[in-house]
Amino acid sequence: MGRPATGKTPLRNVRVPDGLWSAAKAKAEAEGRTVTDVIVSALHRYVSSRPTRQDSDEA
Protein backbone atom coordinates (compact mmCIF):
# COMPACT_ATOMS: atom_id res chain seq x y z
CA MET A 1 0.00 0.00 0.00
CA GLY A 2 1.30 3.45 -0.94
CA ARG A 3 1.52 6.47 1.25
CA PRO A 4 -1.70 8.32 2.06
CA ALA A 5 -2.83 11.04 -0.32
CA THR A 6 -1.82 14.53 0.77
CA GLY A 7 -4.54 16.30 -1.19
CA LYS A 8 -1.99 18.69 -2.69
CA THR A 9 -2.04 17.33 -6.24
CA PRO A 10 -4.31 14.89 -8.06
CA LEU A 11 -3.11 11.35 -8.59
CA ARG A 12 -2.29 10.56 -12.24
CA ASN A 13 -1.81 7.22 -13.99
CA VAL A 14 0.67 6.65 -16.80
CA ARG A 15 1.92 3.55 -18.59
CA VAL A 16 5.71 3.17 -18.49
CA PRO A 17 7.69 0.09 -19.60
CA ASP A 18 9.05 -1.88 -16.64
CA GLY A 19 12.71 -1.49 -17.64
CA LEU A 20 12.43 2.28 -18.00
CA TRP A 21 10.57 2.60 -14.69
CA SER A 22 13.17 0.50 -12.85
CA ALA A 23 16.05 2.50 -14.30
CA ALA A 24 14.36 5.82 -13.49
CA LYS A 25 13.56 4.68 -9.95
CA ALA A 26 17.13 3.50 -9.34
CA LYS A 27 18.64 6.73 -10.66
CA ALA A 28 16.17 8.91 -8.75
CA GLU A 29 16.91 7.03 -5.51
CA ALA A 30 20.67 7.41 -6.10
CA GLU A 31 20.10 11.16 -6.44
CA GLY A 32 17.89 11.34 -3.35
CA ARG A 33 14.81 12.12 -5.45
CA THR A 34 11.51 10.45 -6.20
CA VAL A 35 10.31 9.36 -9.63
CA THR A 36 7.45 11.83 -9.20
CA ASP A 37 9.98 14.66 -8.75
CA VAL A 38 11.83 13.54 -11.89
CA ILE A 39 8.62 13.37 -13.93
CA VAL A 40 7.33 16.75 -12.71
CA SER A 41 10.72 18.37 -13.49
CA ALA A 42 10.71 16.83 -16.98
CA LEU A 43 7.15 18.01 -17.63
CA HIS A 44 8.03 21.55 -16.51
CA ARG A 45 10.95 21.58 -18.98
CA TYR A 46 8.72 20.14 -21.72
CA VAL A 47 5.91 22.68 -21.41
CA SER A 48 8.24 25.66 -21.05
CA SER A 49 10.35 24.85 -24.12
CA ARG A 50 9.71 26.27 -27.55
CA PRO A 51 7.45 24.08 -29.67
CA THR A 52 9.19 21.90 -32.22
CA ARG A 53 7.87 21.48 -35.74
CA GLN A 54 6.29 18.17 -34.71
CA ASP A 55 4.59 19.82 -31.68
CA SER A 56 3.03 22.53 -33.86
CA ASP A 57 1.83 20.00 -36.46
CA GLU A 58 -0.13 18.11 -33.80
CA ALA A 59 -2.05 21.17 -32.60
Chimera marker file (.cmm) of the C-alpha trace (Angstrom):
<marker_set name="trace">
<marker id="1" x="0.000" y="0.000" z="0.000" r="1" g="1" b="0" radius="0.5"/>
<marker id="2" x="1.299" y="3.454" z="-0.944" r="1" g="1" b="0" radius="0.5"/>
<marker id="3" x="1.521" y="6.467" z="1.252" r="1" g="1" b="0" radius="0.5"/>
<marker id="4" x="-1.704" y="8.324" z="2.056" r="1" g="1" b="0" radius="0.5"/>
<marker id="5" x="-2.831" y="11.042" z="-0.321" r="1" g="1" b="0" radius="0.5"/>
<marker id="6" x="-1.820" y="14.533" z="0.768" r="1" g="1" b="0" radius="0.5"/>
<marker id="7" x="-4.540" y="16.301" z="-1.186" r="1" g="1" b="0" radius="0.5"/>
<marker id="8" x="-1.988" y="18.688" z="-2.690" r="1" g="1" b="0" radius="0.5"/>
<marker id="9" x="-2.039" y="17.327" z="-6.240" r="1" g="1" b="0" radius="0.5"/>
<marker id="10" x="-4.308" y="14.895" z="-8.063" r="1" g="1" b="0" radius="0.5"/>
<marker id="11" x="-3.111" y="11.352" z="-8.589" r="1" g="1" b="0" radius="0.5"/>
<marker id="12" x="-2.289" y="10.555" z="-12.243" r="1" g="1" b="0" radius="0.5"/>
<marker id="13" x="-1.812" y="7.223" z="-13.987" r="1" g="1" b="0" radius="0.5"/>
<marker id="14" x="0.672" y="6.647" z="-16.796" r="1" g="1" b="0" radius="0.5"/>
<marker id="15" x="1.925" y="3.551" z="-18.590" r="1" g="1" b="0" radius="0.5"/>
<marker id="16" x="5.709" y="3.171" z="-18.486" r="1" g="1" b="0" radius="0.5"/>
<marker id="17" x="7.686" y="0.092" z="-19.599" r="1" g="1" b="0" radius="0.5"/>
<marker id="18" x="9.051" y="-1.876" z="-16.635" r="1" g="1" b="0" radius="0.5"/>
<marker id="19" x="12.708" y="-1.494" z="-17.635" r="1" g="1" b="0" radius="0.5"/>
<marker id="20" x="12.431" y="2.279" z="-17.998" r="1" g="1" b="0" radius="0.5"/>
<marker id="21" x="10.569" y="2.600" z="-14.688" r="1" g="1" b="0" radius="0.5"/>
<marker id="22" x="13.166" y="0.499" z="-12.853" r="1" g="1" b="0" radius="0.5"/>
<marker id="23" x="16.051" y="2.505" z="-14.300" r="1" g="1" b="0" radius="0.5"/>
<marker id="24" x="14.356" y="5.817" z="-13.487" r="1" g="1" b="0" radius="0.5"/>
<marker id="25" x="13.557" y="4.677" z="-9.949" r="1" g="1" b="0" radius="0.5"/>
<marker id="26" x="17.135" y="3.504" z="-9.335" r="1" g="1" b="0" radius="0.5"/>
<marker id="27" x="18.639" y="6.733" z="-10.664" r="1" g="1" b="0" radius="0.5"/>
<marker id="28" x="16.170" y="8.912" z="-8.749" r="1" g="1" b="0" radius="0.5"/>
<marker id="29" x="16.907" y="7.027" z="-5.509" r="1" g="1" b="0" radius="0.5"/>
<marker id="30" x="20.669" y="7.407" z="-6.099" r="1" g="1" b="0" radius="0.5"/>
<marker id="31" x="20.098" y="11.163" z="-6.444" r="1" g="1" b="0" radius="0.5"/>
<marker id="32" x="17.887" y="11.343" z="-3.350" r="1" g="1" b="0" radius="0.5"/>
<marker id="33" x="14.808" y="12.124" z="-5.447" r="1" g="1" b="0" radius="0.5"/>
<marker id="34" x="11.510" y="10.449" z="-6.200" r="1" g="1" b="0" radius="0.5"/>
<marker id="35" x="10.312" y="9.356" z="-9.626" r="1" g="1" b="0" radius="0.5"/>
<marker id="36" x="7.451" y="11.834" z="-9.197" r="1" g="1" b="0" radius="0.5"/>
<marker id="37" x="9.976" y="14.657" z="-8.751" r="1" g="1" b="0" radius="0.5"/>
<marker id="38" x="11.831" y="13.541" z="-11.887" r="1" g="1" b="0" radius="0.5"/>
<marker id="39" x="8.616" y="13.369" z="-13.933" r="1" g="1" b="0" radius="0.5"/>
<marker id="40" x="7.333" y="16.749" z="-12.706" r="1" g="1" b="0" radius="0.5"/>
<marker id="41" x="10.715" y="18.366" z="-13.492" r="1" g="1" b="0" radius="0.5"/>
<marker id="42" x="10.706" y="16.828" z="-16.981" r="1" g="1" b="0" radius="0.5"/>
<marker id="43" x="7.146" y="18.012" z="-17.630" r="1" g="1" b="0" radius="0.5"/>
<marker id="44" x="8.034" y="21.550" z="-16.508" r="1" g="1" b="0" radius="0.5"/>
<marker id="45" x="10.945" y="21.581" z="-18.981" r="1" g="1" b="0" radius="0.5"/>
<marker id="46" x="8.724" y="20.137" z="-21.722" r="1" g="1" b="0" radius="0.5"/>
<marker id="47" x="5.908" y="22.681" z="-21.415" r="1" g="1" b="0" radius="0.5"/>
<marker id="48" x="8.240" y="25.661" z="-21.049" r="1" g="1" b="0" radius="0.5"/>
<marker id="49" x="10.349" y="24.851" z="-24.118" r="1" g="1" b="0" radius="0.5"/>
<marker id="50" x="9.707" y="26.268" z="-27.548" r="1" g="1" b="0" radius="0.5"/>
<marker id="51" x="7.454" y="24.075" z="-29.671" r="1" g="1" b="0" radius="0.5"/>
<marker id="52" x="9.194" y="21.897" z="-32.217" r="1" g="1" b="0" radius="0.5"/>
<marker id="53" x="7.866" y="21.479" z="-35.739" r="1" g="1" b="0" radius="0.5"/>
<marker id="54" x="6.290" y="18.165" z="-34.709" r="1" g="1" b="0" radius="0.5"/>
<marker id="55" x="4.592" y="19.816" z="-31.678" r="1" g="1" b="0" radius="0.5"/>
<marker id="56" x="3.032" y="22.527" z="-33.859" r="1" g="1" b="0" radius="0.5"/>
<marker id="57" x="1.834" y="20.005" z="-36.464" r="1" g="1" b="0" radius="0.5"/>
<marker id="58" x="-0.128" y="18.112" z="-33.799" r="1" g="1" b="0" radius="0.5"/>
<marker id="59" x="-2.053" y="21.171" z="-32.605" r="1" g="1" b="0" radius="0.5"/>
<link id1="1" id2="2" r="1" g="1" b="0" radius="0.2"/>
<link id1="2" id2="3" r="1" g="1" b="0" radius="0.2"/>
<link id1="3" id2="4" r="1" g="1" b="0" radius="0.2"/>
<link id1="4" id2="5" r="1" g="1" b="0" radius="0.2"/>
<link id1="5" id2="6" r="1" g="1" b="0" radius="0.2"/>
<link id1="6" id2="7" r="1" g="1" b="0" radius="0.2"/>
<link id1="7" id2="8" r="1" g="1" b="0" radius="0.2"/>
<link id1="8" id2="9" r="1" g="1" b="0" radius="0.2"/>
<link id1="9" id2="10" r="1" g="1" b="0" radius="0.2"/>
<link id1="10" id2="11" r="1" g="1" b="0" radius="0.2"/>
<link id1="11" id2="12" r="1" g="1" b="0" radius="0.2"/>
<link id1="12" id2="13" r="1" g="1" b="0" radius="0.2"/>
<link id1="13" id2="14" r="1" g="1" b="0" radius="0.2"/>
<link id1="14" id2="15" r="1" g="1" b="0" radius="0.2"/>
<link id1="15" id2="16" r="1" g="1" b="0" radius="0.2"/>
<link id1="16" id2="17" r="1" g="1" b="0" radius="0.2"/>
<link id1="17" id2="18" r="1" g="1" b="0" radius="0.2"/>
<link id1="18" id2="19" r="1" g="1" b="0" radius="0.2"/>
<link id1="19" id2="20" r="1" g="1" b="0" radius="0.2"/>
<link id1="20" id2="21" r="1" g="1" b="0" radius="0.2"/>
<link id1="21" id2="22" r="1" g="1" b="0" radius="0.2"/>
<link id1="22" id2="23" r="1" g="1" b="0" radius="0.2"/>
<link id1="23" id2="24" r="1" g="1" b="0" radius="0.2"/>
<link id1="24" id2="25" r="1" g="1" b="0" radius="0.2"/>
<link id1="25" id2="26" r="1" g="1" b="0" radius="0.2"/>
<link id1="26" id2="27" r="1" g="1" b="0" radius="0.2"/>
<link id1="27" id2="28" r="1" g="1" b="0" radius="0.2"/>
<link id1="28" id2="29" r="1" g="1" b="0" radius="0.2"/>
<link id1="29" id2="30" r="1" g="1" b="0" radius="0.2"/>
<link id1="30" id2="31" r="1" g="1" b="0" radius="0.2"/>
<link id1="31" id2="32" r="1" g="1" b="0" radius="0.2"/>
<link id1="32" id2="33" r="1" g="1" b="0" radius="0.2"/>
<link id1="33" id2="34" r="1" g="1" b="0" radius="0.2"/>
<link id1="34" id2="35" r="1" g="1" b="0" radius="0.2"/>
<link id1="35" id2="36" r="1" g="1" b="0" radius="0.2"/>
<link id1="36" id2="37" r="1" g="1" b="0" radius="0.2"/>
<link id1="37" id2="38" r="1" g="1" b="0" radius="0.2"/>
<link id1="38" id2="39" r="1" g="1" b="0" radius="0.2"/>
<link id1="39" id2="40" r="1" g="1" b="0" radius="0.2"/>
<link id1="40" id2="41" r="1" g="1" b="0" radius="0.2"/>
<link id1="41" id2="42" r="1" g="1" b="0" radius="0.2"/>
<link id1="42" id2="43" r="1" g="1" b="0" radius="0.2"/>
<link id1="43" id2="44" r="1" g="1" b="0" radius="0.2"/>
<link id1="44" id2="45" r="1" g="1" b="0" radius="0.2"/>
<link id1="45" id2="46" r="1" g="1" b="0" radius="0.2"/>
<link id1="46" id2="47" r="1" g="1" b="0" radius="0.2"/>
<link id1="47" id2="48" r="1" g="1" b="0" radius="0.2"/>
<link id1="48" id2="49" r="1" g="1" b="0" radius="0.2"/>
<link id1="49" id2="50" r="1" g="1" b="0" radius="0.2"/>
<link id1="50" id2="51" r="1" g="1" b="0" radius="0.2"/>
<link id1="51" id2="52" r="1" g="1" b="0" radius="0.2"/>
<link id1="52" id2="53" r="1" g="1" b="0" radius="0.2"/>
<link id1="53" id2="54" r="1" g="1" b="0" radius="0.2"/>
<link id1="54" id2="55" r="1" g="1" b="0" radius="0.2"/>
<link id1="55" id2="56" r="1" g="1" b="0" radius="0.2"/>
<link id1="56" id2="57" r="1" g="1" b="0" radius="0.2"/>
<link id1="57" id2="58" r="1" g="1" b="0" radius="0.2"/>
<link id1="58" id2="59" r="1" g="1" b="0" radius="0.2"/>
</marker_set>
